[in-house]
Amino acid sequence: MLKNNRSIPLDQFINKALYDKSSGYYFKKNPFGKNGDYITSPNISRLFSEMLSIWTIAFWENLKFPKKINLIELGGGNGEMVLQMIKTFEKFPKFSNSCNFFIYEKSPYLKKIQKKKLQNYKVKWIKSFNELNNEPNIFFANEFFDALPVKQFIKIKNRWAERYIEILNNKSFKFVNKFTDMNLIEQRVGFKISQKQKIIEYSPLSLKFLKLISRKLKRSNGGILIIDYGYMNNMMRDTVQSIYKHKTNNIFLNFSDADITHLINFELFKKIIKKNNLKVQGITSQREFLINMGILERAEMISKKLKFTGKANIFYRLRKLIDNKEMGKLFKFMLITNKNIKFKTGFKVD
Ligand SMILES: C[S@@+](CC[C@H](N)C(=O)[O-])C[C@H]1O[C@@H](n2cnc3c(N)ncnc32)[C@H](O)[C@@H]1O
């Protein structure tokens, strides 16, 4: 719970709102769908997870068909993506027999929902990446990184200040700025994050996850496919937003009942990956990736046998996923692997 009359950095504030053990947003609420606050791609259409499954098999082929491979979803939500991927893989028995499914999930509330949905399938929930053996590991992060708390720094008269939130009575809040030593921050980050910036926005937890996963990939091979909404620009900006019942919400309102997220700066992720000595195979829009993987053809195929309303439903959902005004452009796919791998499937037409 928050204590009155003190101030905390923005990332701690977001952490309290979303992940407080007794009242945090993700610890008490199913945020997905009509009755929730937002909807994610796997819950819009199973075609999304089917395309990821086909891509996964192609990646496995590129790794020369390893006998065993681990597939790990970071932040499993309501378990829909893993469910649809397992169902798709059942049509490819050789691959299906090779893969082990894992979910890395923080919220006990969502874990329960995931376990119920996946009760008939072999999935293991892990608390640490050390539980994964050194078979090739493929991590999937759909809207995972945007859910991690961020810090913000702004430049005031040539000095850097960190954004804090002052907690007033009765859950009312205000921003305050506290001057800080950027050298210390940059030592922690590991590079000159402040170079040419007017504002800095980054997630210490994202850095930590990217480091742990990079270490794992170097030992075991594989990759991480990041799917998230974000932008490509060296200049960072303030992207923190709150969503409540499918509408934008002031981040100080509906504390712990509204989601708080940010956009991923993919240029920043590229710098972090370079520092971690891995390779970015590609970054492209959700539209390009899904079309390259054949989502239009698949939609045609499954809609053939359907009546008009069924067909309309499939294409309505497809549009949500790939239209540039919906999720097509803002959402991006980024694949990170070891340097010895060359794999462009999904990122350009094969
Ligand atoms: C925006 S949801 C996305 C869910 C799912 N991937 C989807 O596409 O529907 C973010 C998920 O990440 C989980 N999460 C957030 N922070 C986490 C952390 N530090 N460790 C593990 N899971 C986390 C949340 O509980 C939630 O399941």
The ligand as an SDF file (V2000), in Angstrom:
LIG
                    3D

 27 29  0  0  0  0  0  0  0  0999 V2000
   -0.0560   -6.9390  -21.1050 C   0  0  0  0  0  0  0  0  0  0  0  0
   -0.0940   -8.5250  -20.4330 S   0  0  0  0  0  0  0  0  0  0  0  0
    0.2220   -9.5230  -21.8730 C   0  0  0  0  0  0  0  0  0  0  0  0
   -0.2990  -10.9130  -21.7610 C   0  0  0  0  0  0  0  0  0  0  0  0
   -0.0900  -11.8740  -22.9370 C   0  0  0  0  0  0  0  0  0  0  0  0
    1.2810  -11.9740  -23.3320 N   0  0  0  0  0  0  0  0  0  0  0  0
   -0.9700  -11.5250  -24.1150 C   0  0  0  0  0  0  0  0  0  0  0  0
   -0.4410  -11.1890  -25.1660 O   0  0  0  0  0  0  0  0  0  0  0  0
   -2.1990  -11.6190  -23.9830 O   0  0  0  0  0  0  0  0  0  0  0  0
    1.4060   -8.6010  -19.4880 C   0  0  0  0  0  0  0  0  0  0  0  0
    1.6510   -9.9240  -18.8100 C   0  0  0  0  0  0  0  0  0  0  0  0
    2.9640   -9.9030  -18.2160 O   0  0  0  0  0  0  0  0  0  0  0  0
    2.8790  -10.3130  -16.8500 C   0  0  0  0  0  0  0  0  0  0  0  0
    4.0140   -9.7080  -16.1270 N   0  0  0  0  0  0  0  0  0  0  0  0
    4.2330   -8.3990  -15.8740 C   0  0  0  0  0  0  0  0  0  0  0  0
    5.3900   -8.2110  -15.2050 N   0  0  0  0  0  0  0  0  0  0  0  0
    5.9440   -9.4180  -15.0570 C   0  0  0  0  0  0  0  0  0  0  0  0
    7.1580   -9.8810  -14.4540 C   0  0  0  0  0  0  0  0  0  0  0  0
    8.0150   -9.0560  -13.8730 N   0  0  0  0  0  0  0  0  0  0  0  0
    7.4270  -11.1910  -14.4920 N   0  0  0  0  0  0  0  0  0  0  0  0
    6.5620  -12.0600  -15.0870 C   0  0  0  0  0  0  0  0  0  0  0  0
    5.3810  -11.6850  -15.6500 N   0  0  0  0  0  0  0  0  0  0  0  0
    5.0700  -10.3870  -15.6390 C   0  0  0  0  0  0  0  0  0  0  0  0
    1.4990   -9.8280  -16.4450 C   0  0  0  0  0  0  0  0  0  0  0  0
    1.0410  -10.4010  -15.2580 O   0  0  0  0  0  0  0  0  0  0  0  0
    0.6910  -10.2400  -17.6970 C   0  0  0  0  0  0  0  0  0  0  0  0
    0.4200  -11.6170  -17.7070 O   0  0  0  0  0  0  0  0  0  0  0  0
  1  2  1  0
  2  3  1  0
  2 10  1  0
  3  4  1  0
  4  5  1  0
  5  6  1  0
  5  7  1  0
  7  8  2  0
  7  9  1  0
 10 11  1  0
 11 12  1  0
 11 26  1  0
 12 13  1  0
 13 14  1  0
 13 24  1  0
 14 15  1  0
 14 23  1  0
 15 16  2  0
 16 17  1  0
 17 18  1  0
 17 23  2  0
 18 19  1  0
 18 20  2  0
 20 21  1  0
 21 22  2  0
 22 23  1  0
 24 25  1  0
 24 26  1  0
 26 27  1  0
M  CHG  2   2   1   9  -1
M  END
$$$$
